[in-house]
Amino acid sequence: MPASTSTVTTSRSDKENKQTVPQMELKEHDFFWTYTEEPHRTRRQAIIKAHPEVTKLCGPEPLTKYVVVFVVSIQVLCAYLLQNTPFLSWQFFLTAYIVGATANQNLFLAIHEISHNLAFRSANANRAIALVANLPIGIPYSASFRPYHLTHHKSLGVDGLDTDLPTALEAVFLDSLLGKAFFCTFQILFYAVRPVFVYKVPFTSVHFINIAVQVLFDLALVKGCSMHSLFYLILSSFLAGSLHPCAGHFIAEHYVFDPPELTKDTRTNTLLPETYSYYGVLNFFTYNVGLHNEHHDFPAVPWTRLFKLNEIAHEFYDELPRHESWIGVIWRFILDDKVGMRCRVKRLDGGRKVGAWTEKEVQA
């Protein structure tokens, strides 16, 4: 965490009497407060101006639905094979950690991809495949995820709107070695519970369908196999958001590991950093979510074309901060006393909430 208070300022235009206003404040024992808009809209406009062909990368990816069905099938098969395996056994735990957690992290991120309507052109078809992707997660998730996630895009870093941000209470109680270890171990629960304490989205028919389909699937699984099969899926979901290599993306995406040097991206005149990308092998299992700057710049570009986006507009990404290892991210987050829950960029205002899943939000 920063050891002192520091402020970077900028001058307004002559029409505004050249008043000096702060852009970012770095205060000891506080979040990084910025007074500028999020950088992704600015970079998106600059990239489109320089490379208008990137807009052709937008649109649904047909492959997504087949990957979803394949991974769901793997999890159902594992649940079936483990129906008589003791819960407290190394076979059960290792399968859940190696296969189950990786598969369910993949399904979490399939739902992330689908939340942007990138599996089908039809919103209803995207709703349906999201329900399928949700099945091995064990609890209804997809309907609630979408409005919170789209609000995260529309209101990046906005205090009280972006539920990806740790709350002030989390920062107080978890900003220590043991607290950060606890957070990393149980971070899936924080991401599940935190949103309802920030604000509640309207309960819609989509939520009801999500709950009904999931309950029916869980009951059928228990009746056709055993409670151990359902325990396997729930444990897989927990481990997917715990001390698992793929879970490193939760922290890697927006936590600021090195205090901003108060310098600007000369191409877009925005402050650095706020979002980090990762280009390693674990992207294979996670719908290329590691390309997170690219994803926030162009949410309508599907996972299969994010590397192409990076290739076309590489000059905009080559010098941006990045992570080389998600495992390293978790390790440093816990052990480095200069990195903690407060290492996030926050804004006091801006952005907007995104509510129910409607056709108007297609490609949001």
Secondary structure, 3 states (H helix, E strand, C coil): CCCCCEEEEEECCHHHCCCEEEEEEECCCCCEEECCCCHHHHHHHHHHHHCHHHHHHCCCCCHHHHHHHHHHHHHHHHHHHCCCCCCCCHHHHHHHHHHHHHHHHHHHHHHHHHHCCCCCCCHHHHHHHHHHHHHHHCCCCHHHHHHHHHHHHHCCCECCCCCCCCCHHHHHHHCCHHHHHHHHHCHHHHHHHHHHHHCCCCCCHHHHHHHHHHHHHHHHHHHHCCHHHHHHHHHHHHHHCCCCHHHHHHHHCCCCCCCCCCCEECCCCEECCCCCEECCHHHHHCCCCCCHHHHHHCCCCCHHHHHHHHHHCHHHHCCCCEECCHHHHHHHHHHCCCCCCCCCEEECCCCCCCCCCCHHHCCC
